[in-house]
Amino acid sequence: MNSTVDSAASAFFVANPPAQAELASLRQRVRRGIWIESLGALAMLLVAFALPSFLTDRALRLEWIFRAVLLATFVFVVLRVLRARLVAPLRQTLDDEEMALAVERSAPGIKQALISSLQFARDLRSDSRSVESLALKQALVDDVRGRMASIPFSGAIDAARVRRFGAGLFAAVLFFAGWFAIDRGSLGLWALRNLALANVDWPRYTTLQLGEGTLGTIALPQGDALTVRVVADGPVPDQVFVDYAFQGGETGTEPMSRTGDREFTWTIDAVLADMQLAMAGGDALPLHVAVKIVERPRIDDLALTVTFPDYMEREPFVVPATEGELRLPKGASLAIAGKSQKALQQAFALFGSDQKTALACAADGRSFAGTFAPTRSGLLVVDVIDRDALGAGTPPKLVLRVGDDKPPSIDFRLRGIGSSITAHARIPGDLRVKDDFGLREVSAVWRAFEDKPPEKGQAPLPEPAFSAAEVVYGEALAKSALRYETTAAVDLRQWNKVDKEDDPSNPIRPGMLFSLRLQAKDNFGPGEPHEGQGETMAFRVITRERMVEELRRRQVEQRQELQRVLDDEHRMQLELQEMVNPAQAGDKRKLAEAKLKALARGQQALGRRAAFVGESYQRILWEYENNRLIEPPKVRQMESLIPQPLAAVAKDAFPATARLVDTFTGTADEATRTAALEGYRDIERRLQAVLKEMEQAENLAALIQELKAVINLEKQAIDDVERRKQQGEQNLFQPKKK
């Protein structure tokens, strides 16, 4: 029996491997289906995560934390799916019996035959003793072996489900492959941002960039206006906004003005504190600009030194700081030096609009120096650029006038001499000579000729040429001086040596015209210097008697004018004395006040008239002196008695009494009127004293005129006696004619 069982078991063992192979193949297919289902589910989950996360992140540009939350949610769902669809199924024990049960469930017609055959075959192999018949077991095993081809092992697996998840996996792979083929950049950015959580940014449709001349950090002087320009690339947004935040805490948002097809501009009139700006528009990243308040560079101790050409023989000239215009000869150079209170990037001299000369910065970064040689006229601007890229607020400016040297200009104003002079006069005056680049010599020329028309039928005589004249200057001319101001005088005694004015040996005699002209030369070179000439002054030479007569006539005129001033002063004194007090005038108070004010104005006018008389009389005395009619000591004495007292009374007494009258008008104080009347009387006394001196001066002039006439008669008599004596001697020694 045992041998029979053993042989049966051995036969089943040999016959049973095809079922086990089918079950093993089925087990592999099950595991493969589990993987396909899991991968398909994961692939579809990835697609389900990719689409909304891409759209949301691309539109909203999610921050890292939101992307991390989304990714964490996705990972959580993936883990649950893996646990449910992969881990849990793979943990199940898929032995032959479990697989047989699965086959029997898919094929109810087998009626547990397959699982029973596996169990009976195991019993037969184990040689176990049981109540069941071994033959029946063997028969069932043989029956199942015979029916192996008809058992639907593949029905144990839901092939449609596997195919469905396989299709999902294929679709997901196809989706990402297509995405990669169409726009690999967006796929890569999505993966980096949503899977790797990297802080890379999506590309912007619109890009904002700062306009030309705008920097990310702007150094701005306090109080200056600020203009920020933004240029948009790509689709132009409808509006760009600027967010500003001042250092003090003030913030705000304002729209930028559109100033071009793609340009937006924002301006603030005055910036007083540091501020931060952020410009945003469309989907562009915000542009950030920091505004820092700084001080502009200031140019201090600017020194401009002119080096003249060698031929001018002039030392270098330092231009005054207050000079606004400078004349330079061709060939001159300008040395520029200065410093700034801030460190500098560069320093330069800008001339005109097209010439820029760099100035070297010193090692300290603040001082600068250089040389500039202008060749034309223009505006010179010295400017600097500091480390903040700012220029000086008010750079020094100088107008340069470059050109050929011009002749000197001469202005000679006569002082104390008129158009008529005596033959031995002295011609003084105030001399002013100017030249662009330096004077070398100042001189004078003269000529004299008879002042009478040619006789009928005769051609006019040619005017004589000018000759050099000796001039006495108050101060010597400095070498290469630009301006020469001094007194100058030409004395006719340098030509008229004989005191007798009509002596034939004197080249200048009464009845002649005397011309005088001053001239100057500059230090122009190489070549001939330029010569400038002043106005030619013409004088009529008259006799001393005629000059005294003319001056005495003018003295009388001035005395008469002063007498009229005195008469008017006395009249106004009487009016003031008899004027009713404004306080007592009643209804006529305004009329009384108007008359008093008129008296005050009249007093001031009289003061001016007295001053004019004094000035006119002073010129008369100078003419006496310069024509050598009265000695200088006597002229000084007369000045102290006539012009000087008149000047004093005009300057002090007349205005003082006018103020007293004006005060009396407002106060109606009788003490003030009394003081004013006393002032009037004092003026009258002083004017009377001057008038007395004027009369004595006129008498002196008449006496001088008579004395000179007597002296002339005596000289003529002596000359006549001498001539007759000489004639008699000649007749005595000459033989008589027969």
Secondary structure, DSSP 8 states (H G I E B T S, - for coil): -HHHHHHHHHHHHHHSHHHHHHHHHHHHHHHHHHHHHHHHHHHHHHHHHHHHHHHHHHHH---HHHHHHHHHHHHHHHHHHHIIIIIHHHHS---HHHHHHHHHHH-GGGTTHHHHHHHHHHHHHHT---SS-HHHHHHHHHHHHHTGGGS-GGGGS-HHHHHHHHHHHHHHHHHHHHHHHHHHHHHHHHIIIIIS--------SSEEEE-TT--SEEEEETT--EEEEEEEESS--S--EEEEEETTS-EEEEE-EE-SSSEEEEEES---S-EEEEEE-TT---EEEEEEEE----EEEEEEEEE--GGG----EE--TT--EEEEETT-EEEEEEEESS-EEEEEEEETTTEEEEEEE-TTSSEEEEEE---S-EEEEEEEEETTS-B-SS--EEEEEEE-----EEEEEE-S--SEE-TT-EEEEEEEEE-SS-EEEEEEEEEEEE-----TT---------EEE--EESS---TT-SEEEEEEEEEGGGT--SSSTT-TT-SS-TTEEEEEEEEEEE---SS---EEE---EEEEE--HHHHHHHHHHHHHHHHHHHHHHHHHHHHHHHHHHHS--GGG-GGGHHHHHHHHHHHHHHHHHHHHHHHHHHHHHHHHHHHHHHTTSS-HHHHHHHHHHTHHHHHHIIIIIHHHHHHHHHHHHHH--HHHHHHHHHHHHHHHHHHHHHHHHHHHHHHHHHHHHHHHHHHHHHHHHHHHHHHHHHHHHHHHHS----
